[in-house]
Amino acid sequence: MSLSVTLTINHVARRIELDDPRVTLLDLLRERLDLTGAKKGCDRGQCGACTILVDGRRVNACLALALSHDGAEILTIEGLAEGEALHPVQAAFIAHDAFQCGFCTPGQIMSAVGLIGEGEAGEDPERVREGMSGNLCRCGAYRGITEAVVEATRTMAATAQEKAA
């Protein structure tokens, strides 16, 4: 028995046939759609390497069943930049050396985008660290990550004010 799900992934609507109702968003993205930015780290929702945005909210894709998100809008690291123009969070991660090995970086970036979008980042480093606590970095690049999120929050707020003026 085949089940179908309709998802908008990185701004493209897709109808996908699922052979198994237990397929996670992570496995669907990585194995069926070749969107390998979200990483399979712990596969238990504890490390955050698989973080994506579903309807603008942060989600551990390893815990989310694809079938449960029929009709959802999904954004992965592959859909974040606009052409050659990096998203402000991506640019801030580069500017602050907020990565070392890079394994956790896509999940960190997506979590930061979600945190900022939720209005929970602010410019207080402690608040940012708390908001990003679900994303682990084995290399310990937390200082750079925190600095990058604070900078991206400022940049995005300034851009929003310019557009409003």
VMD Tcl script that builds the backbone (N, CA, C; Angstrom):
set m [mol new atoms 495]
animate dup $m
set s [atomselect $m all]
$s set {name element resname resid chain x y z} {
  {N N MET 1 A 0.841 -1.185 0.000}
  {CA C MET 1 A 0.000 0.000 0.000}
  {C C MET 1 A 0.881 1.242 0.000}
  {N N SER 2 A 0.616 2.135 -0.894}
  {CA C SER 2 A 1.384 3.363 -1.012}
  {C C SER 2 A 0.549 4.540 -0.506}
  {N N LEU 3 A 1.191 5.408 0.226}
  {CA C LEU 3 A 0.551 6.616 0.746}
  {C C LEU 3 A 1.228 7.811 0.100}
  {N N SER 4 A 0.485 8.871 -0.099}
  {CA C SER 4 A 1.113 10.052 -0.683}
  {C C SER 4 A 1.047 11.217 0.297}
  {N N VAL 5 A 2.037 12.067 0.166}
  {CA C VAL 5 A 2.139 13.258 0.992}
  {C C VAL 5 A 2.496 14.419 0.065}
  {N N THR 6 A 1.911 15.572 0.337}
  {CA C THR 6 A 2.232 16.771 -0.426}
  {C C THR 6 A 2.978 17.718 0.499}
  {N N LEU 7 A 4.175 18.093 0.100}
  {CA C LEU 7 A 5.027 18.973 0.890}
  {C C LEU 7 A 5.581 20.066 -0.010}
  {N N THR 8 A 5.735 21.252 0.541}
  {CA C THR 8 A 6.461 22.301 -0.158}
  {C C THR 8 A 7.850 22.319 0.462}
  {N N ILE 9 A 8.825 21.893 -0.320}
  {CA C ILE 9 A 10.195 21.768 0.178}
  {C C ILE 9 A 11.074 22.780 -0.535}
  {N N ASN 10 A 11.645 23.688 0.243}
  {CA C ASN 10 A 12.491 24.747 -0.303}
  {C C ASN 10 A 11.787 25.483 -1.439}
  {N N HIS 11 A 10.522 25.835 -1.188}
  {CA C HIS 11 A 9.690 26.651 -2.068}
  {C C HIS 11 A 9.183 25.917 -3.302}
  {N N VAL 12 A 9.312 24.593 -3.342}
  {CA C VAL 12 A 8.835 23.805 -4.474}
  {C C VAL 12 A 7.823 22.783 -3.958}
  {N N ALA 13 A 6.605 22.819 -4.505}
  {CA C ALA 13 A 5.572 21.862 -4.103}
  {C C ALA 13 A 5.896 20.496 -4.706}
  {N N ARG 14 A 5.775 19.463 -3.869}
  {CA C ARG 14 A 6.060 18.098 -4.318}
  {C C ARG 14 A 4.996 17.158 -3.779}
  {N N ARG 15 A 4.620 16.208 -4.603}
  {CA C ARG 15 A 3.756 15.109 -4.171}
  {C C ARG 15 A 4.647 13.875 -4.156}
  {N N ILE 16 A 4.721 13.232 -2.997}
  {CA C ILE 16 A 5.664 12.135 -2.806}
  {C C ILE 16 A 4.913 10.897 -2.351}
  {N N GLU 17 A 5.212 9.788 -3.007}
  {CA C GLU 17 A 4.630 8.505 -2.633}
  {C C GLU 17 A 5.513 7.869 -1.560}
  {N N LEU 18 A 4.888 7.431 -0.491}
  {CA C LEU 18 A 5.605 6.773 0.599}
  {C C LEU 18 A 5.218 5.301 0.641}
  {N N ASP 19 A 6.205 4.443 0.672}
  {CA C ASP 19 A 5.950 3.008 0.765}
  {C C ASP 19 A 5.716 2.575 2.205}
  {N N ASP 20 A 6.170 3.398 3.135}
  {CA C ASP 20 A 6.102 3.045 4.557}
  {C C ASP 20 A 5.622 4.274 5.341}
  {N N PRO 21 A 4.573 4.158 6.133}
  {CA C PRO 21 A 4.086 5.316 6.888}
  {C C PRO 21 A 5.054 5.773 7.983}
  {N N ARG 22 A 6.091 4.999 8.254}
  {CA C ARG 22 A 7.052 5.340 9.311}
  {C C ARG 22 A 8.260 6.119 8.804}
  {N N VAL 23 A 8.253 6.545 7.562}
  {CA C VAL 23 A 9.377 7.299 7.001}
  {C C VAL 23 A 9.455 8.662 7.685}
  {N N THR 24 A 10.634 8.989 8.199}
  {CA C THR 24 A 10.818 10.299 8.832}
  {C C THR 24 A 11.115 11.352 7.770}
  {N N LEU 25 A 10.923 12.602 8.148}
  {CA C LEU 25 A 11.290 13.686 7.235}
  {C C LEU 25 A 12.778 13.616 6.893}
  {N N LEU 26 A 13.604 13.285 7.880}
  {CA C LEU 26 A 15.044 13.204 7.629}
  {C C LEU 26 A 15.362 12.164 6.561}
  {N N ASP 27 A 14.816 10.967 6.699}
  {CA C ASP 27 A 15.089 9.925 5.709}
  {C C ASP 27 A 14.505 10.287 4.347}
  {N N LEU 28 A 13.337 10.898 4.329}
  {CA C LEU 28 A 12.746 11.334 3.070}
  {C C LEU 28 A 13.651 12.352 2.376}
  {N N LEU 29 A 14.094 13.352 3.132}
  {CA C LEU 29 A 14.939 14.390 2.559}
  {C C LEU 29 A 16.268 13.826 2.052}
  {N N ARG 30 A 16.930 13.044 2.883}
  {CA C ARG 30 A 18.263 12.546 2.555}
  {C C ARG 30 A 18.249 11.425 1.516}
  {N N GLU 31 A 17.380 10.446 1.704}
  {CA C GLU 31 A 17.441 9.238 0.882}
  {C C GLU 31 A 16.599 9.302 -0.387}
  {N N ARG 32 A 15.499 10.026 -0.340}
  {CA C ARG 32 A 14.620 10.081 -1.512}
  {C C ARG 32 A 14.821 11.336 -2.339}
  {N N LEU 33 A 15.140 12.454 -1.675}
  {CA C LEU 33 A 15.211 13.730 -2.387}
  {C C LEU 33 A 16.631 14.267 -2.534}
  {N N ASP 34 A 17.617 13.529 -2.037}
  {CA C ASP 34 A 19.033 13.918 -2.129}
  {C C ASP 34 A 19.320 15.291 -1.533}
  {N N LEU 35 A 18.572 15.672 -0.509}
  {CA C LEU 35 A 18.835 16.896 0.249}
  {C C LEU 35 A 19.562 16.455 1.516}
  {N N THR 36 A 20.879 16.416 1.442}
  {CA C THR 36 A 21.685 15.806 2.497}
  {C C THR 36 A 22.258 16.807 3.499}
  {N N GLY 37 A 21.801 18.052 3.456}
  {CA C GLY 37 A 22.294 19.041 4.408}
  {C C GLY 37 A 21.954 18.694 5.843}
  {N N ALA 38 A 20.719 18.297 6.079}
  {CA C ALA 38 A 20.321 17.858 7.425}
  {C C ALA 38 A 21.017 16.531 7.694}
  {N N LYS 39 A 21.730 16.448 8.790}
  {CA C LYS 39 A 22.558 15.269 9.086}
  {C C LYS 39 A 21.854 14.315 10.040}
  {N N LYS 40 A 22.164 13.035 9.874}
  {CA C LYS 40 A 21.687 12.024 10.803}
  {C C LYS 40 A 22.795 11.844 11.831}
  {N N GLY 41 A 22.611 12.472 12.972}
  {CA C GLY 41 A 23.596 12.382 14.052}
  {C C GLY 41 A 23.216 11.278 15.013}
  {N N CYS 42 A 22.387 11.602 15.961}
  {CA C CYS 42 A 22.006 10.636 16.995}
  {C C CYS 42 A 20.791 9.805 16.594}
  {N N ASP 43 A 19.962 10.319 15.682}
  {CA C ASP 43 A 18.709 9.688 15.258}
  {C C ASP 43 A 17.732 9.518 16.424}
  {N N ARG 44 A 17.881 10.361 17.451}
  {CA C ARG 44 A 17.014 10.319 18.640}
  {C C ARG 44 A 16.509 11.698 19.059}
  {N N GLY 45 A 16.791 12.720 18.264}
  {CA C GLY 45 A 16.338 14.061 18.597}
  {C C GLY 45 A 17.136 14.744 19.687}
  {N N GLN 46 A 18.348 14.265 19.947}
  {CA C GLN 46 A 19.135 14.817 21.045}
  {C C GLN 46 A 20.252 15.751 20.607}
  {N N CYS 47 A 20.676 15.685 19.335}
  {CA C CYS 47 A 21.856 16.456 18.933}
  {C C CYS 47 A 21.538 17.679 18.079}
  {N N GLY 48 A 20.413 17.690 17.385}
  {CA C GLY 48 A 20.024 18.835 16.575}
  {C C GLY 48 A 20.659 18.902 15.198}
  {N N ALA 49 A 21.462 17.923 14.815}
  {CA C ALA 49 A 22.121 17.953 13.505}
  {C C ALA 49 A 21.116 17.893 12.358}
  {N N CYS 50 A 19.919 17.405 12.632}
  {CA C CYS 50 A 18.898 17.247 11.602}
  {C C CYS 50 A 17.876 18.384 11.593}
  {N N THR 51 A 18.143 19.480 12.288}
  {CA C THR 51 A 17.161 20.557 12.420}
  {C C THR 51 A 16.806 21.158 11.068}
  {N N ILE 52 A 15.516 21.245 10.824}
  {CA C ILE 52 A 14.958 21.916 9.649}
  {C C ILE 52 A 13.827 22.807 10.149}
  {N N LEU 53 A 13.262 23.600 9.255}
  {CA C LEU 53 A 12.094 24.403 9.616}
  {C C LEU 53 A 10.858 23.799 8.957}
  {N N VAL 54 A 9.833 23.583 9.742}
  {CA C VAL 54 A 8.544 23.108 9.246}
  {C C VAL 54 A 7.528 24.179 9.610}
  {N N ASP 55 A 6.952 24.780 8.581}
  {CA C ASP 55 A 6.020 25.900 8.775}
  {C C ASP 55 A 6.645 26.976 9.666}
  {N N GLY 56 A 7.941 27.217 9.459}
  {CA C GLY 56 A 8.658 28.271 10.168}
  {C C GLY 56 A 9.153 27.916 11.557}
  {N N ARG 57 A 8.869 26.713 12.023}
  {CA C ARG 57 A 9.266 26.299 13.369}
  {C C ARG 57 A 10.374 25.253 13.289}
  {N N ARG 58 A 11.269 25.276 14.269}
  {CA C ARG 58 A 12.366 24.316 14.316}
  {C C ARG 58 A 11.855 22.921 14.644}
  {N N VAL 59 A 12.351 21.946 13.885}
  {CA C VAL 59 A 11.926 20.557 14.072}
  {C C VAL 59 A 13.143 19.651 13.913}
  {N N ASN 60 A 13.241 18.657 14.770}
  {CA C ASN 60 A 14.235 17.601 14.589}
  {C C ASN 60 A 13.656 16.632 13.561}
  {N N ALA 61 A 14.197 16.642 12.360}
  {CA C ALA 61 A 13.638 15.857 11.263}
  {C C ALA 61 A 13.712 14.358 11.514}
  {N N CYS 62 A 14.625 13.927 12.372}
  {CA C CYS 62 A 14.744 12.483 12.661}
  {C C CYS 62 A 13.566 11.970 13.474}
  {N N LEU 63 A 12.836 12.855 14.125}
  {CA C LEU 63 A 11.695 12.454 14.948}
  {C C LEU 63 A 10.347 12.727 14.284}
  {N N ALA 64 A 10.357 13.411 13.156}
  {CA C ALA 64 A 9.122 13.842 12.515}
  {C C ALA 64 A 8.739 12.889 11.390}
  {N N LEU 65 A 7.570 12.291 11.495}
  {CA C LEU 65 A 7.092 11.426 10.420}
  {C C LEU 65 A 6.631 12.279 9.242}
  {N N ALA 66 A 7.067 11.908 8.059}
  {CA C ALA 66 A 6.707 12.660 6.857}
  {C C ALA 66 A 5.194 12.726 6.681}
  {N N LEU 67 A 4.529 11.617 6.908}
  {CA C LEU 67 A 3.086 11.537 6.722}
  {C C LEU 67 A 2.333 12.504 7.639}
  {N N SER 68 A 2.887 12.777 8.807}
  {CA C SER 68 A 2.252 13.685 9.770}
  {C C SER 68 A 2.332 15.146 9.348}
  {N N HIS 69 A 3.132 15.433 8.339}
  {CA C HIS 69 A 3.340 16.822 7.926}
  {C C HIS 69 A 2.787 17.109 6.540}
  {N N ASP 70 A 1.818 16.316 6.122}
  {CA C ASP 70 A 1.184 16.527 4.826}
  {C C ASP 70 A 0.703 17.979 4.727}
  {N N GLY 71 A 1.072 18.641 3.651}
  {CA C GLY 71 A 0.682 20.032 3.426}
  {C C GLY 71 A 1.627 21.054 4.024}
  {N N ALA 72 A 2.666 20.610 4.715}
  {CA C ALA 72 A 3.586 21.530 5.396}
  {C C ALA 72 A 4.577 22.174 4.426}
  {N N GLU 73 A 5.088 23.304 4.870}
  {CA C GLU 73 A 6.171 23.990 4.154}
  {C C GLU 73 A 7.466 23.696 4.901}
  {N N ILE 74 A 8.409 23.112 4.194}
  {CA C ILE 74 A 9.670 22.691 4.790}
  {C C ILE 74 A 10.807 23.492 4.186}
  {N N LEU 75 A 11.684 23.975 5.058}
  {CA C LEU 75 A 12.876 24.694 4.609}
  {C C LEU 75 A 14.094 23.990 5.174}
  {N N THR 76 A 15.017 23.648 4.279}
  {CA C THR 76 A 16.273 23.020 4.675}
  {C C THR 76 A 17.412 23.972 4.352}
  {N N ILE 77 A 18.603 23.614 4.764}
  {CA C ILE 77 A 19.774 24.450 4.503}
  {C C ILE 77 A 19.956 24.702 3.009}
  {N N GLU 78 A 19.562 23.741 2.179}
  {CA C GLU 78 A 19.718 23.891 0.729}
  {C C GLU 78 A 18.834 24.999 0.164}
  {N N GLY 79 A 17.743 25.337 0.840}
  {CA C GLY 79 A 16.827 26.356 0.345}
  {C C GLY 79 A 16.959 27.698 1.031}
  {N N LEU 80 A 17.986 27.864 1.851}
  {CA C LEU 80 A 18.108 29.076 2.660}
  {C C LEU 80 A 18.659 30.268 1.883}
  {N N ALA 81 A 19.721 30.080 1.149}
  {CA C ALA 81 A 20.313 31.181 0.376}
  {C C ALA 81 A 19.384 31.540 -0.782}
  {N N GLU 82 A 19.502 32.771 -1.247}
  {CA C GLU 82 A 18.746 33.207 -2.423}
  {C C GLU 82 A 19.727 33.341 -3.574}
  {N N GLY 83 A 19.824 32.294 -4.370}
  {CA C GLY 83 A 20.809 32.270 -5.443}
  {C C GLY 83 A 22.205 32.246 -4.837}
  {N N GLU 84 A 23.019 33.198 -5.237}
  {CA C GLU 84 A 24.390 33.298 -4.714}
  {C C GLU 84 A 24.458 34.098 -3.416}
  {N N ALA 85 A 23.361 34.764 -3.058}
  {CA C ALA 85 A 23.332 35.606 -1.857}
  {C C ALA 85 A 23.050 34.746 -0.631}
  {N N LEU 86 A 24.021 34.676 0.265}
  {CA C LEU 86 A 23.847 33.913 1.495}
  {C C LEU 86 A 22.805 34.562 2.397}
  {N N HIS 87 A 22.121 33.737 3.154}
  {CA C HIS 87 A 21.220 34.220 4.200}
  {C C HIS 87 A 22.090 34.916 5.254}
  {N N PRO 88 A 21.592 35.940 5.940}
  {CA C PRO 88 A 22.394 36.630 6.959}
  {C C PRO 88 A 22.981 35.702 8.022}
  {N N VAL 89 A 22.276 34.641 8.381}
  {CA C VAL 89 A 22.818 33.699 9.371}
  {C C VAL 89 A 24.005 32.948 8.782}
  {N N GLN 90 A 23.908 32.533 7.530}
  {CA C GLN 90 A 25.028 31.850 6.888}
  {C C GLN 90 A 26.249 32.767 6.828}
  {N N ALA 91 A 26.030 34.006 6.426}
  {CA C ALA 91 A 27.134 34.969 6.332}
  {C C ALA 91 A 27.762 35.216 7.705}
  {N N ALA 92 A 26.942 35.305 8.737}
  {CA C ALA 92 A 27.458 35.540 10.089}
  {C C ALA 92 A 28.248 34.332 10.590}
  {N N PHE 93 A 27.828 33.132 10.257}
  {CA C PHE 93 A 28.575 31.934 10.655}
  {C C PHE 93 A 29.967 31.952 10.032}
  {N N ILE 94 A 30.067 32.383 8.794}
  {CA C ILE 94 A 31.375 32.473 8.138}
  {C C ILE 94 A 32.208 33.567 8.803}
  {N N ALA 95 A 31.611 34.716 9.023}
  {CA C ALA 95 A 32.341 35.858 9.602}
  {C C ALA 95 A 32.864 35.560 11.005}
  {N N HIS 96 A 32.181 34.713 11.742}
  {CA C HIS 96 A 32.570 34.432 13.129}
  {C C HIS 96 A 33.203 33.060 13.313}
  {N N ASP 97 A 33.600 32.420 12.221}
  {CA C ASP 97 A 34.189 31.078 12.312}
  {C C ASP 97 A 33.363 30.192 13.241}
  {N N ALA 98 A 32.066 30.143 12.981}
  {CA C ALA 98 A 31.139 29.437 13.865}
  {C C ALA 98 A 31.013 27.956 13.513}
  {N N PHE 99 A 32.062 27.405 13.003}
  {CA C PHE 99 A 32.072 25.984 12.691}
  {C C PHE 99 A 33.508 25.501 12.627}
  {N N GLN 100 A 33.691 24.223 12.835}
  {CA C GLN 100 A 35.009 23.617 12.675}
  {C C GLN 100 A 34.880 22.458 11.698}
  {N N CYS 101 A 34.420 21.304 12.167}
  {CA C CYS 101 A 34.303 20.164 11.249}
  {C C CYS 101 A 33.145 20.354 10.279}
  {N N GLY 102 A 32.109 21.088 10.684}
  {CA C GLY 102 A 30.980 21.390 9.816}
  {C C GLY 102 A 29.816 20.424 9.891}
  {N N PHE 103 A 29.953 19.325 10.598}
  {CA C PHE 103 A 28.874 18.336 10.645}
  {C C PHE 103 A 27.589 18.931 11.215}
  {N N CYS 104 A 27.699 19.681 12.290}
  {CA C CYS 104 A 26.506 20.227 12.938}
  {C C CYS 104 A 26.036 21.537 12.306}
  {N N THR 105 A 26.850 22.116 11.437}
  {CA C THR 105 A 26.587 23.468 10.941}
  {C C THR 105 A 25.219 23.642 10.285}
  {N N PRO 106 A 24.771 22.754 9.384}
  {CA C PRO 106 A 23.434 22.979 8.811}
  {C C PRO 106 A 22.337 23.025 9.872}
  {N N GLY 107 A 22.387 22.125 10.837}
  {CA C GLY 107 A 21.389 22.133 11.909}
  {C C GLY 107 A 21.503 23.370 12.781}
  {N N GLN 108 A 22.730 23.797 13.059}
  {CA C GLN 108 A 22.941 25.014 13.854}
  {C C GLN 108 A 22.351 26.224 13.117}
  {N N ILE 109 A 22.642 26.325 11.834}
  {CA C ILE 109 A 22.149 27.467 11.050}
  {C C ILE 109 A 20.624 27.463 10.991}
  {N N MET 110 A 20.030 26.312 10.720}
  {CA C MET 110 A 18.573 26.255 10.644}
  {C C MET 110 A 17.941 26.555 12.000}
  {N N SER 111 A 18.556 26.096 13.068}
  {CA C SER 111 A 18.044 26.395 14.399}
  {C C SER 111 A 18.141 27.900 14.672}
  {N N ALA 112 A 19.245 28.511 14.268}
  {CA C ALA 112 A 19.413 29.956 14.462}
  {C C ALA 112 A 18.375 30.741 13.667}
  {N N VAL 113 A 18.124 30.344 12.427}
  {CA C VAL 113 A 17.104 31.015 11.616}
  {C C VAL 113 A 15.743 30.893 12.294}
  {N N GLY 114 A 15.429 29.711 12.789}
  {CA C GLY 114 A 14.167 29.515 13.491}
  {C C GLY 114 A 14.077 30.337 14.764}
  {N N LEU 115 A 15.159 30.346 15.531}
  {CA C LEU 115 A 15.199 31.104 16.783}
  {C C LEU 115 A 14.967 32.593 16.530}
  {N N ILE 116 A 15.631 33.119 15.521}
  {CA C ILE 116 A 15.464 34.534 15.170}
  {C C ILE 116 A 14.036 34.773 14.678}
  {N N GLY 117 A 13.541 33.895 13.830}
  {CA C GLY 117 A 12.177 34.027 13.311}
  {C C GLY 117 A 11.118 33.964 14.394}
  {N N GLU 118 A 11.384 33.194 15.440}
  {CA C GLU 118 A 10.455 33.088 16.565}
  {C C GLU 118 A 10.538 34.311 17.480}
  {N N GLY 119 A 11.514 35.199 17.217}
  {CA C GLY 119 A 11.693 36.372 18.062}
  {C C GLY 119 A 12.328 36.060 19.397}
  {N N GLU 120 A 12.994 34.926 19.479}
  {CA C GLU 120 A 13.560 34.468 20.744}
  {C C GLU 120 A 15.068 34.666 20.854}
  {N N ALA 121 A 15.719 35.169 19.819}
  {CA C ALA 121 A 17.177 35.279 19.853}
  {C C ALA 121 A 17.627 36.500 20.656}
  {N N GLY 122 A 17.194 37.663 20.273}
  {CA C GLY 122 A 17.639 38.879 20.935}
  {C C GLY 122 A 19.130 39.090 20.773}
  {N N GLU 123 A 19.674 39.975 21.556}
  {CA C GLU 123 A 21.101 40.264 21.467}
  {C C GLU 123 A 21.852 39.855 22.727}
  {N N ASP 124 A 21.171 39.184 23.629}
  {CA C ASP 124 A 21.790 38.711 24.859}
  {C C ASP 124 A 22.404 37.333 24.602}
  {N N PRO 125 A 23.734 37.218 24.697}
  {CA C PRO 125 A 24.388 35.930 24.427}
  {C C PRO 125 A 23.836 34.771 25.250}
  {N N GLU 126 A 23.487 35.028 26.497}
  {CA C GLU 126 A 22.943 33.949 27.341}
  {C C GLU 126 A 21.607 33.453 26.791}
  {N N ARG 127 A 20.795 34.374 26.347}
  {CA C ARG 127 A 19.499 34.010 25.759}
  {C C ARG 127 A 19.697 33.202 24.478}
  {N N VAL 128 A 20.677 33.592 23.681}
  {CA C VAL 128 A 20.984 32.858 22.455}
  {C C VAL 128 A 21.474 31.452 22.789}
  {N N ARG 129 A 22.380 31.337 23.747}
  {CA C ARG 129 A 22.886 30.010 24.142}
  {C C ARG 129 A 21.752 29.108 24.606}
  {N N GLU 130 A 20.843 29.661 25.388}
  {CA C GLU 130 A 19.697 28.881 25.856}
  {C C GLU 130 A 18.826 28.446 24.685}
  {N N GLY 131 A 18.558 29.362 23.768}
  {CA C GLY 131 A 17.722 29.048 22.614}
  {C C GLY 131 A 18.335 28.051 21.662}
  {N N MET 132 A 19.653 27.989 21.637}
  {CA C MET 132 A 20.376 27.078 20.742}
  {C C MET 132 A 20.798 25.799 21.459}
  {N N SER 133 A 20.377 25.611 22.690}
  {CA C SER 133 A 20.891 24.500 23.495}
  {C C SER 133 A 20.523 23.120 22.963}
  {N N GLY 134 A 19.560 23.023 22.080}
  {CA C GLY 134 A 19.201 21.736 21.505}
  {C C GLY 134 A 20.100 21.291 20.373}
  {N N ASN 135 A 21.083 22.122 20.037}
  {CA C ASN 135 A 22.018 21.800 18.957}
  {C C ASN 135 A 23.414 21.652 19.543}
  {N N LEU 136 A 23.958 20.461 19.423}
  {CA C LEU 136 A 25.271 20.164 19.983}
  {C C LEU 136 A 26.372 20.302 18.942}
  {N N CYS 137 A 27.540 20.738 19.403}
  {CA C CYS 137 A 28.723 20.874 18.549}
  {C C CYS 137 A 29.860 20.125 19.219}
  {N N ARG 138 A 30.272 19.025 18.633}
  {CA C ARG 138 A 31.369 18.240 19.211}
  {C C ARG 138 A 32.678 19.010 19.235}
  {N N CYS 139 A 32.843 19.935 18.314}
  {CA C CYS 139 A 34.097 20.691 18.235}
  {C C CYS 139 A 34.142 21.843 19.233}
  {N N GLY 140 A 33.019 22.200 19.799}
  {CA C GLY 140 A 32.991 23.262 20.800}
  {C C GLY 140 A 33.052 24.661 20.218}
  {N N ALA 141 A 32.435 24.880 19.070}
  {CA C ALA 141 A 32.455 26.199 18.426}
  {C C ALA 141 A 31.348 27.112 18.958}
  {N N TYR 142 A 30.936 26.906 20.189}
  {CA C TYR 142 A 29.782 27.619 20.731}
  {C C TYR 142 A 29.964 29.137 20.789}
  {N N ARG 143 A 31.146 29.597 21.077}
  {CA C ARG 143 A 31.358 31.050 21.151}
  {C C ARG 143 A 31.083 31.693 19.792}
  {N N GLY 144 A 31.672 31.116 18.749}
  {CA C GLY 144 A 31.442 31.648 17.405}
  {C C GLY 144 A 29.988 31.540 16.984}
  {N N ILE 145 A 29.353 30.449 17.353}
  {CA C ILE 145 A 27.938 30.263 17.015}
  {C C ILE 145 A 27.099 31.342 17.686}
  {N N THR 146 A 27.338 31.568 18.959}
  {CA C THR 146 A 26.587 32.591 19.698}
  {C C THR 146 A 26.814 33.969 19.094}
  {N N GLU 147 A 28.062 34.303 18.809}
  {CA C GLU 147 A 28.378 35.604 18.193}
  {C C GLU 147 A 27.692 35.743 16.837}
  {N N ALA 148 A 27.674 34.672 16.061}
  {CA C ALA 148 A 27.046 34.708 14.745}
  {C C ALA 148 A 25.545 34.943 14.851}
  {N N VAL 149 A 24.901 34.284 15.796}
  {CA C VAL 149 A 23.453 34.447 15.960}
  {C C VAL 149 A 23.127 35.869 16.400}
  {N N VAL 150 A 23.908 36.413 17.317}
  {CA C VAL 150 A 23.681 37.791 17.768}
  {C C VAL 150 A 23.852 38.759 16.597}
  {N N GLU 151 A 24.920 38.574 15.812}
  {CA C GLU 151 A 25.141 39.464 14.658}
  {C C GLU 151 A 24.014 39.327 13.640}
  {N N ALA 152 A 23.615 38.108 13.323}
  {CA C ALA 152 A 22.551 37.906 12.345}
  {C C ALA 152 A 21.240 38.511 12.829}
  {N N THR 153 A 20.975 38.429 14.123}
  {CA C THR 153 A 19.772 39.041 14.685}
  {C C THR 153 A 19.787 40.544 14.443}
  {N N ARG 154 A 20.926 41.177 14.707}
  {CA C ARG 154 A 21.062 42.624 14.474}
  {C C ARG 154 A 20.892 42.955 12.995}
  {N N THR 155 A 21.563 42.202 12.143}
  {CA C THR 155 A 21.513 42.441 10.698}
  {C C THR 155 A 20.096 42.316 10.169}
  {N N MET 156 A 19.415 41.261 10.595}
  {CA C MET 156 A 18.057 41.043 10.106}
  {C C MET 156 A 17.089 42.091 10.641}
  {N N ALA 157 A 17.287 42.538 11.864}
  {CA C ALA 157 A 16.437 43.599 12.432}
  {C C ALA 157 A 16.656 44.912 11.680}
  {N N ALA 158 A 17.911 45.222 11.378}
  {CA C ALA 158 A 18.228 46.452 10.650}
  {C C ALA 158 A 17.628 46.415 9.235}
  {N N THR 159 A 17.722 45.260 8.593}
  {CA C THR 159 A 17.152 45.105 7.256}
  {C C THR 159 A 15.638 45.275 7.282}
  {N N ALA 160 A 15.010 44.698 8.293}
  {CA C ALA 160 A 13.544 44.838 8.432}
  {C C ALA 160 A 13.142 46.289 8.654}
  {N N GLN 161 A 13.940 47.043 9.448}
  {CA C GLN 161 A 13.649 48.454 9.700}
  {C C GLN 161 A 13.812 49.271 8.413}
  {N N GLU 162 A 14.850 48.942 7.628}
  {CA C GLU 162 A 15.068 49.653 6.365}
  {C C GLU 162 A 13.895 49.429 5.405}
  {N N LYS 163 A 13.411 48.203 5.344}
  {CA C LYS 163 A 12.295 47.885 4.454}
  {C C LYS 163 A 11.011 48.571 4.910}
  {N N ALA 164 A 10.860 48.720 6.234}
  {CA C ALA 164 A 9.660 49.351 6.784}
  {C C ALA 164 A 9.659 50.871 6.575}
  {N N ALA 165 A 10.849 51.437 6.447}
  {CA C ALA 165 A 10.957 52.909 6.318}
  {C C ALA 165 A 10.608 53.402 4.935}
}
mol reanalyze $m
mol bondsrecalc $m
mol representation Tube
mol addrep $m
